[in-house]
């Protein structure tokens, strides 16, 4: 993803965020789930927003010699060093150059790098279905949104896999 496209996507997300404050307050409802859609190679994936601590453009990552498979390196974020893992490598996929990171709500600060952000949606709970196609450890269900199916990533399974790679599990 080129820098101009990243900046356009970031500007659009900011505008949507700002616009939300101009709308009248709606009564709280529990009729939907917030999801973030992303792409790794040809795969469409999603995170539940509640599983993320943040989302931002990928900054400078300092590689570590002899790092575990999938560990791209360290990145400074909010005054802390954060381990950045390549999501494509963790999932065994072929991906392009990463442009974004998802900060996961793990016990230790950790970011997952991926190549393309496709969008943010609030979807009805019945948009989720068990996955009959993807039988991997990281996704057991699909969400249908914007005319596409996205494999919903289970962050608890990703956290366990990263701990195994790091030799702490």
Secondary structure as UniProt FT lines:
FT   HELIX           3..20
FT   TURN            21..22
FT   STRAND          32..40
FT   TURN            41..42
FT   STRAND          43..48
FT   HELIX           49..51
FT   STRAND          52..57
FT   TURN            65..66
FT   TURN            69..70
FT   STRAND          71..77
FT   TURN            78..79
FT   STRAND          80..86
FT   HELIX           87..91
FT   STRAND          100..104
FT   STRAND          110..114
FT   STRAND          116..124
FT   HELIX           125..127
FT   STRAND          128..130
FT   STRAND          141..145
FT   TURN            146..147
FT   STRAND          148..152
FT   HELIX           155..166
//
